[in-house]
Amino acid sequence: MRERIEALAAREAGDYSAEDFALFAEFKNALNRGAIRAAERDSDGKWHPNAWVKRGILLGFRMGMIVDMSPADGSLRFLDKDTYPIHSFTPTDRVRIVPGGSSIRDGAYIAPGVVCMPPMFVNAGAYVDEGTMIDSHALVGSCAQIGKRVHLSAAAQIGGVLEPTGAMPVIIEDDVIVGGNCGVYEGTIVRERAVLASGTIITGSTPLFDLVREEIYRRNGDAPLEIPADAVVVPGARAVQTEKGREWGLSLYAPVIVKYRDAKTDAATQLEDLLR
C-alpha cells in the first residue's frame, strides 16, 4: 500500500478514478483499524514519523469534494470533504461515546475501552489506544498519538502536526495524566506516566525546567522536546533578565518539573475504573 499511496500522492491534482478512490478507502480503513499510523515507536523507545501515512492523509483532502453533511432535519449545517465523514462505530467496537455533541473524524483509530465525554473532537490520523478517557471539550489533533490509559482532562488540547509530513506529531505515552486546560503542541513527546497539572502549556519551543534533576530540557534541532517519564509538571514563571524586564518586574511562562511520581501522586491521579 505504501508504494501505491506515495505514487498517487506524487501525481498532479486532477480527476481521480474509481481505482484511486478504492485505494484511498483501503488506506483509510487501515487507519481506522490502527494497522497503520502516523508515528511509531521502535524497540528502543524512539519515535519515528511515518511520512507516507501523513502524505496519504493529505491526499484524502485533495481527492475529496465538499458536500453537505448536515443532519436530515436541517437544524445544523455541516459542509466538509466527502473523503472524511464522521467515523462510524457499533457496540462491537466497545468504544463509549456519551451523547452530547462529540465528533470523531473518519481515519482515526479509537481502541476498545476508550471513553469519550461530550463534547470532544478527534481529527483524522489520530491514534487513541485502549482505556483512554477523552474528557469534555478536549481535542485530539490530526496525527496525534495517544497511549493506553491516558486521561485527557476537560478542555485539554493535544495538537497534531500533519504538516510537514516528516515532522513528529504530538506523542502522549501510556498512563499519562493531562490536566484540565492543558495544551501540548508542536511535536512534543510526553513520556509514560508523566502528569501535566491543570493549565500547563507545552510547545516545541518551550524550555522545561527540572527542579529535581536541575536540568533544562529544550527541543534540539529536529529532535522534539521530551517530557521525562514520571515527571510532574506544573505551570511556573521565570524572571525576564533584561534591564527593562527587571525594571517592569516582568516574568515569562515556564513549565516546571516539581517532582517525579510516587505513591501519593498515584493515589491523587487514579482513574475511577467504575466509570468505564
C-alpha positions as CSV (number, residue, x, y, z in Angstrom):
1,M,0.0,0.0,0.0
2,R,2.8,2.4,0.8
3,E,4.2,2.5,-2.7
4,R,0.7,2.9,-4.3
5,I,-0.2,5.8,-1.9
6,E,3.1,7.5,-2.5
7,A,2.7,7.2,-6.3
8,L,-0.9,8.6,-6.1
9,A,0.2,11.5,-3.8
10,A,3.0,12.4,-6.2
11,R,0.6,12.9,-9.1
12,E,-0.7,16.3,-10.0
13,A,-4.1,17.0,-8.6
14,G,-6.9,16.2,-11.1
15,D,-9.5,13.7,-11.9
16,Y,-9.3,10.5,-9.8
17,S,-10.5,7.1,-11.0
18,A,-12.7,4.6,-9.1
19,E,-9.5,2.6,-8.6
20,D,-7.8,5.7,-6.9
21,F,-10.8,6.1,-4.6
22,A,-10.7,2.4,-3.8
23,L,-7.1,2.7,-2.8
24,F,-7.8,5.7,-0.5
25,A,-10.7,3.8,1.1
26,E,-8.3,0.9,1.7
27,F,-5.8,3.3,3.2
28,K,-8.4,5.0,5.5
29,N,-9.7,1.6,6.6
30,A,-6.2,0.7,7.7
31,L,-6.1,3.9,9.7
32,N,-9.4,3.1,11.3
33,R,-8.2,-0.3,12.3
34,G,-4.9,1.0,13.7
35,A,-3.0,-1.1,11.2
36,I,-1.0,1.9,10.0
37,R,-0.3,5.1,12.0
38,A,1.3,8.5,11.6
39,A,4.2,7.7,14.0
40,E,5.5,4.5,15.6
41,R,7.9,3.7,18.4
42,D,10.8,1.2,17.8
43,S,12.1,-1.3,20.2
44,D,14.5,1.2,21.9
45,G,11.6,3.6,22.7
46,K,12.4,6.1,20.0
47,W,9.5,7.5,18.0
48,H,9.6,7.9,14.2
49,P,7.1,9.7,12.0
50,N,5.6,7.8,9.1
51,A,5.8,10.5,6.4
52,W,4.0,8.3,3.8
53,V,1.0,7.9,6.1
54,K,0.8,11.7,6.6
55,R,1.0,12.2,2.8
56,G,-1.9,9.7,2.4
57,I,-4.0,11.7,4.9
58,L,-3.3,14.9,3.0
59,L,-4.1,13.1,-0.2
60,G,-7.6,12.5,1.1
61,F,-8.2,16.2,1.4
62,R,-7.0,16.8,-2.1
63,M,-9.2,14.0,-3.5
64,G,-12.4,15.0,-1.7
65,M,-15.3,17.2,-2.8
66,I,-17.1,19.5,-0.4
67,V,-20.5,18.0,0.3
68,D,-23.4,18.7,2.6
69,M,-23.1,16.6,5.8
70,S,-25.9,18.3,7.7
71,P,-28.4,16.3,9.7
72,A,-31.6,15.4,7.9
73,D,-33.8,17.8,9.9
74,G,-31.7,20.7,8.8
75,S,-31.1,22.0,12.3
76,L,-27.4,22.4,11.7
77,R,-25.3,22.9,8.6
78,F,-22.0,21.0,8.1
79,L,-20.0,21.2,4.8
80,D,-16.8,19.1,4.5
81,K,-14.8,16.9,2.2
82,D,-16.6,13.7,1.4
83,T,-13.4,11.7,1.9
84,Y,-13.6,12.4,5.7
85,P,-17.1,11.8,7.0
86,I,-17.8,11.1,10.7
87,H,-16.3,7.9,11.9
88,S,-19.0,5.2,12.3
89,F,-19.0,2.9,15.4
90,T,-21.1,0.0,16.5
91,P,-21.4,-1.6,20.0
92,T,-19.0,-4.3,18.9
93,D,-16.2,-1.7,18.8
94,R,-16.5,-1.3,22.6
95,V,-16.0,2.4,22.4
96,R,-18.2,4.6,24.6
97,I,-19.3,7.8,23.0
98,V,-21.6,9.5,25.6
99,P,-24.4,11.6,24.0
100,G,-23.9,15.3,23.7
101,G,-22.2,16.6,20.6
102,S,-18.9,14.7,20.2
103,S,-17.3,14.1,16.8
104,I,-14.6,11.7,15.6
105,R,-13.5,12.0,12.0
106,D,-13.0,9.0,9.8
107,G,-9.4,7.9,9.5
108,A,-8.8,8.0,13.3
109,Y,-8.1,4.9,15.3
110,I,-10.1,4.6,18.6
111,A,-9.3,1.5,20.5
112,P,-11.7,-0.7,22.6
113,G,-12.2,0.7,26.1
114,V,-11.9,4.4,25.1
115,V,-14.4,6.7,26.8
116,C,-15.5,9.9,25.0
117,M,-17.2,12.5,27.2
118,P,-19.2,15.2,25.4
119,P,-18.4,17.4,23.6
120,M,-15.0,16.3,22.3
121,F,-13.3,16.0,18.9
122,V,-10.7,13.6,17.4
123,N,-9.3,14.5,14.0
124,A,-8.2,12.3,11.1
125,G,-4.9,10.4,11.5
126,A,-5.1,10.4,15.3
127,Y,-4.4,7.2,17.2
128,V,-6.1,6.7,20.7
129,D,-5.1,3.5,22.5
130,E,-7.0,1.3,24.9
131,G,-8.6,2.5,28.1
132,T,-8.0,6.2,27.5
133,M,-10.6,8.8,28.6
134,I,-11.2,11.9,26.4
135,D,-13.0,14.3,28.6
136,S,-15.4,17.2,27.8
137,H,-14.2,19.9,25.4
138,A,-10.9,18.0,24.8
139,L,-9.3,18.0,21.3
140,V,-7.0,15.3,19.8
141,G,-5.4,16.8,16.7
142,S,-4.7,15.2,13.4
143,C,-1.9,12.5,13.7
144,A,-1.6,12.9,17.5
145,Q,-0.6,9.6,19.1
146,I,-2.3,8.8,22.5
147,G,-1.3,5.8,24.5
148,K,-3.1,3.4,26.8
149,R,-5.0,4.5,29.9
150,V,-4.3,8.2,29.3
151,H,-6.7,10.8,30.8
152,L,-7.2,13.9,28.7
153,S,-9.0,16.1,31.2
154,A,-11.6,18.7,30.4
155,A,-10.6,21.3,27.8
156,A,-7.2,19.6,27.2
157,Q,-5.8,20.5,23.7
158,I,-3.5,17.9,22.1
159,G,-2.1,19.4,18.9
160,G,-1.4,17.1,15.9
161,V,1.2,18.1,13.3
162,L,0.1,16.9,10.0
163,E,2.4,19.1,8.0
164,P,5.3,19.0,7.2
165,T,4.9,15.3,6.6
166,G,8.4,14.5,8.0
167,A,7.7,16.3,11.3
168,M,6.9,14.4,14.5
169,P,3.3,14.6,15.7
170,V,2.5,15.1,19.4
171,I,3.0,11.9,21.3
172,I,1.3,11.1,24.7
173,E,2.6,7.8,26.0
174,D,0.8,5.3,28.3
175,D,-0.6,6.2,31.7
176,V,-0.1,10.0,31.3
177,I,-2.4,12.4,33.0
178,V,-3.1,15.6,31.1
179,G,-4.9,18.1,33.4
180,G,-7.7,20.4,32.6
181,N,-7.0,23.3,30.2
182,C,-3.6,21.9,29.3
183,G,-2.1,22.3,25.8
184,V,0.6,20.1,24.2
185,Y,1.7,21.2,20.8
186,E,4.4,21.1,18.1
187,G,5.6,17.5,18.2
188,T,6.2,17.3,21.9
189,I,6.7,13.8,23.3
190,V,5.2,13.2,26.8
191,R,6.8,10.1,28.2
192,E,4.9,7.4,30.1
193,R,3.2,8.2,33.5
194,A,4.0,11.9,33.3
195,V,1.5,14.3,34.9
196,L,0.7,17.7,33.5
197,A,-1.0,19.8,36.1
198,S,-4.0,21.9,35.1
199,G,-3.2,24.8,32.9
200,T,0.3,23.6,31.8
201,I,1.2,24.6,28.2
202,I,3.9,22.8,26.4
203,T,5.2,23.8,22.9
204,G,8.2,22.7,20.9
205,S,9.9,26.0,21.7
206,T,9.1,25.9,25.4
207,P,12.1,25.3,27.7
208,L,11.2,22.9,30.6
209,F,12.8,23.4,33.9
210,D,13.5,20.3,36.1
211,L,14.0,21.4,39.7
212,V,14.6,17.8,40.8
213,R,17.4,16.9,38.4
214,E,18.5,20.5,38.0
215,E,18.3,20.4,34.2
216,I,16.6,22.4,31.4
217,Y,15.1,20.5,28.5
218,R,14.7,22.0,25.1
219,R,13.9,20.9,21.5
220,N,17.3,20.2,19.8
221,G,17.1,20.7,16.1
222,D,14.8,18.0,14.6
223,A,14.8,16.2,18.0
224,P,11.5,17.1,19.7
225,L,11.1,18.3,23.3
226,E,10.5,15.4,25.6
227,I,8.8,15.4,29.0
228,P,10.6,12.7,31.1
229,A,8.7,9.6,32.3
230,D,7.0,10.1,35.7
231,A,7.6,13.8,35.7
232,V,5.0,16.0,37.5
233,V,4.9,19.3,35.6
234,V,3.2,22.5,36.8
235,P,2.8,26.0,35.3
236,G,5.5,28.4,36.5
237,A,7.3,31.6,35.6
238,R,10.8,32.8,35.2
239,A,12.1,36.4,35.5
240,V,12.9,38.5,32.5
241,Q,16.6,39.4,32.9
242,T,16.8,42.4,30.6
243,E,17.1,45.8,32.2
244,K,13.6,46.8,31.2
245,G,12.3,43.3,32.2
246,R,13.8,43.8,35.7
247,E,12.5,47.4,35.9
248,W,9.0,46.4,35.0
249,G,9.0,43.2,37.1
250,L,8.2,41.0,34.1
251,S,8.2,37.3,34.0
252,L,7.6,34.7,31.3
253,Y,5.6,31.5,31.5
254,A,7.7,28.4,32.2
255,P,6.6,24.8,32.8
256,V,8.4,23.3,35.8
257,I,9.0,19.7,37.0
258,V,8.5,19.9,40.7
259,K,8.7,16.1,41.5
260,Y,8.5,12.7,40.0
261,R,5.6,10.3,40.5
262,D,5.3,8.5,43.8
263,A,2.6,6.6,45.7
264,K,1.0,9.9,46.8
265,T,0.8,11.1,43.2
266,D,-0.7,7.8,42.0
267,A,-3.4,8.0,44.7
268,A,-4.3,11.5,43.7
269,T,-4.5,10.8,39.9
270,Q,-6.0,7.3,39.9
271,L,-8.8,7.0,37.4
272,E,-12.1,5.5,38.7
273,D,-12.5,2.2,36.9
274,L,-16.2,2.1,37.7
275,L,-16.7,5.0,35.2
276,R,-15.5,2.7,32.4
